[in-house]
Amino acid sequence: MTTAGAEVIEPWLNYNYSRSFLFGLAIPFTHTGVMLTYPITDKLTVSGAGIAGWDNVGRQQRQPELPRQRRAESDRHGVRRVDGHLGSRAELEDRQQADPRRPRPHREAVRRTLTLVGNYDYAVEEHANIDGNQAIWQGFSLIANYQFTDRFDALRGEWFEDHGGSRTGVRQTLYEGTATAKYLITQHLYGQLEVRRDNGSKKTFEDDSSLALASGQTTYGFAVGWVFN
């Protein structure tokens, strides 16, 4: 698992059916290591961990990460969280050819309330962009969720900037807007419908009508899930 990000791998814990650009491009999916968590009060928890790299299980790290987490929780007023990570990652995208000994700073701020989730990511890595220079990527997403009776509507807007092309292979800025509706059919069975629009500053999306690339795309999705509770 990782402490970074406003979304998680488990789909039933996210407001939207699809994942954001930040989930797929800006943060690691997992950290491998040991974490200790201590609840100071019923609203404040402090965690510390020793981590052997980002998204890396089998490869030995010479320089472990030391993530620091301060988390405040409240059932009535939501969650406010600030995460910081400083360390190294062995495995990047193949195009980056990363050196596992190189330190990799990452800063992230996440704010949660009853109806809003805001997520900002900023990361820097030396000699990792498409020209071999410093790579920088950043992005912001905002999710608004409104609950009435048994239905949940979630709207997400997002901006992601790949300054050096290290995350997408092209220097570009990506935008997306997503609307998701979730309905509890029974106590355990639920359905989701979603429409999403992606746009970018470069033509990097597939165009179904031709073999050429497009600067944007619209996708539709649906899902049916069962919750064991």
C-alpha positions in Angstrom: 0.0 0.0 0.0 1.0 3.7 -0.1 0.0 6.7 2.0 0.1 8.9 -1.1 -3.0 9.9 -3.1 -6.6 10.7 -2.6 -7.7 7.5 -4.5 -6.9 3.9 -3.6 -6.5 0.6 -5.5 -9.7 -0.9 -4.1 -12.4 0.4 -6.5 -15.3 0.3 -4.1 -13.6 2.9 -1.8 -13.4 5.6 -4.5 -16.1 8.0 -5.5 -15.5 7.6 -9.2 -15.5 4.4 -11.3 -12.3 5.4 -13.3 -9.1 6.6 -11.8 -7.6 10.0 -12.1 -4.4 11.0 -14.0 -2.8 11.6 -10.6 -3.5 8.0 -9.5 -1.9 6.5 -12.7 0.9 9.0 -13.4 1.8 11.1 -10.4 2.2 8.7 -7.4 3.4 5.2 -6.6 0.9 2.4 -6.3 2.8 0.7 -3.4 5.6 1.2 -0.9 7.4 -1.9 0.4 8.6 -1.7 4.0 7.5 -1.4 7.6 5.1 1.2 9.0 4.3 2.1 12.6 1.2 4.0 13.4 0.3 5.6 16.8 -3.0 7.3 17.6 -2.2 10.4 19.7 -5.9 11.3 20.1 -9.2 10.0 18.5 -8.7 12.7 15.8 -4.9 12.6 15.3 -2.7 9.7 14.2 1.1 9.8 13.5 2.8 7.3 11.3 6.4 6.6 10.3 8.0 4.0 8.1 11.1 2.7 6.5 10.5 2.0 2.7 12.6 0.2 0.2 11.7 2.2 -2.9 8.6 3.0 -4.9 6.6 0.2 -6.7 9.6 -2.1 -6.1 9.5 -5.5 -4.4 12.2 -7.7 -5.9 15.1 -5.3 -6.4 17.4 -4.3 -3.5 17.5 -0.6 -2.6 20.7 1.0 -1.4 18.9 4.0 -0.1 15.6 3.4 1.7 12.9 6.1 1.8 11.7 7.6 5.0 8.0 8.7 4.5 6.5 10.9 7.2 2.7 11.2 7.7 0.6 13.3 9.9 -3.1 12.6 9.7 -6.1 14.1 11.4 -9.4 12.3 11.3 -13.0 13.3 12.2 -16.2 11.4 11.4 -18.1 14.6 11.3 -15.7 16.9 9.5 -13.8 14.6 7.2 -10.0 14.0 7.0 -7.1 16.4 6.4 -3.9 14.8 5.5 -0.4 15.9 4.5 2.1 13.3 3.2 5.8 13.8 2.4 8.3 11.3 0.8 12.0 11.5 0.3 13.9 8.6 -1.1 14.6 6.6 -4.2 12.7 4.3 -6.6 14.3 1.5 -8.6 11.7 0.9 -11.2 10.3 3.8 -13.4 8.7 3.7 -16.8 11.1 2.1 -19.2 11.6 5.3 -21.1 13.0 7.0 -18.0 16.0 4.6 -17.4 16.1 5.7 -13.8 19.2 5.3 -11.5 17.9 3.6 -8.2 20.6 5.4 -6.3 19.3 8.8 -7.2 17.1 10.5 -4.5 13.6 11.3 -5.5 11.7 14.0 -3.6 7.9 14.0 -3.7 5.4 16.3 -2.0 1.7 15.9 -1.7 -1.2 17.6 0.1 -4.6 16.0 0.4 -7.7 17.6 2.0 -10.9 15.7 2.6 -14.3 16.9 3.8 -17.7 15.3 3.8 -18.3 16.2 0.2 -15.0 17.4 -1.3 -11.7 15.7 -1.9 -8.8 17.9 -3.1 -5.4 16.3 -4.2 -2.2 18.1 -5.3 1.0 16.3 -6.3 4.4 17.7 -7.2 7.5 15.6 -8.0 11.0 16.2 -9.2 13.6 13.7 -10.5 17.0 14.4 -12.0 18.0 13.2 -15.5 14.7 11.5 -16.0 12.8 13.5 -18.7 12.9 12.7 -22.4 16.0 14.8 -22.9 17.9 13.4 -19.9 17.4 16.6 -17.9 15.4 17.2 -14.7 11.9 15.8 -14.8 9.0 17.7 -13.1 5.4 16.7 -13.0 2.5 18.0 -11.0 -1.3 17.9 -11.0 -4.4 18.8 -9.0 -7.8 17.1 -8.8 -11.0 18.0 -7.0 -13.8 15.5 -6.4 -17.3 16.7 -5.3 -19.7 14.0 -3.9 -23.3 14.6 -3.0 -25.4 12.0 -1.3 -29.2 11.8 -1.4 -31.2 8.7 -0.4 -29.3 5.7 -1.7 -27.7 7.3 -4.7 -24.3 9.0 -4.8 -23.1 11.4 -7.5 -19.4 12.2 -7.8 -18.0 14.9 -10.1 -14.2 15.1 -10.7 -12.2 17.8 -12.4 -8.4 17.4 -12.9 -5.3 19.0 -14.3 -2.0 17.2 -14.8 1.2 18.7 -16.3 4.1 16.6 -17.5 6.9 19.2 -17.9 9.6 16.9 -19.2 7.5 14.0 -20.8 8.8 11.6 -18.1 5.4 10.3 -17.2 3.5 10.2 -20.5 6.4 10.2 -23.0 5.4 13.7 -24.3 5.6 17.2 -22.9 2.0 18.0 -22.4 -0.8 19.1 -20.1 -3.8 16.9 -19.5 -7.3 17.8 -18.4 -10.3 15.6 -17.5 -13.8 15.9 -16.2 -15.8 12.9 -14.9 -19.3 12.4 -13.6 -20.2 9.1 -11.8 -23.5 8.0 -10.4 -23.7 5.1 -7.9 -26.9 3.4 -6.9 -27.4 0.8 -4.1 -29.7 -1.8 -5.7 -29.8 -3.8 -2.5 -27.9 -3.6 0.8 -24.9 -5.3 -0.8 -25.4 -4.9 -4.6 -24.6 -1.6 -6.3 -24.3 -0.2 -9.8 -22.2 2.6 -11.3 -22.5 4.7 -14.5 -19.9 7.1 -15.6 -19.1 9.5 -18.5 -15.6 11.0 -18.8 -14.0 13.6 -21.1 -10.2 13.8 -21.5 -8.3 16.5 -23.3 -4.7 17.4 -23.7 -2.3 20.0 -25.2 -0.9 17.3 -27.6 -2.6 14.7 -29.7 -1.9 11.6 -27.6 -5.4 9.9 -27.5 -6.6 7.2 -29.8 -9.2 8.2 -32.4 -11.7 5.4 -33.1 -12.7 6.9 -36.4 -9.2 6.9 -37.9 -5.7 5.7 -37.3 -4.6 9.3 -36.4 -4.2 10.5 -32.8 -6.6 13.0 -31.2 -6.3 15.7 -28.6 -9.2 14.3 -26.6 -11.6 11.5 -26.1 -14.9 10.7 -24.4 -15.4 7.4 -22.6 -18.4 5.7 -20.9 -18.2 3.1 -18.2 -20.4 1.0 -16.0 -19.8 -1.5 -13.2 -21.8 -3.8 -10.9 -20.3 -4.7 -7.5 -21.1 -6.6 -4.4 -20.1 -5.4 -0.9 -19.6 -7.9 1.9 -20.6 -6.2 5.1 
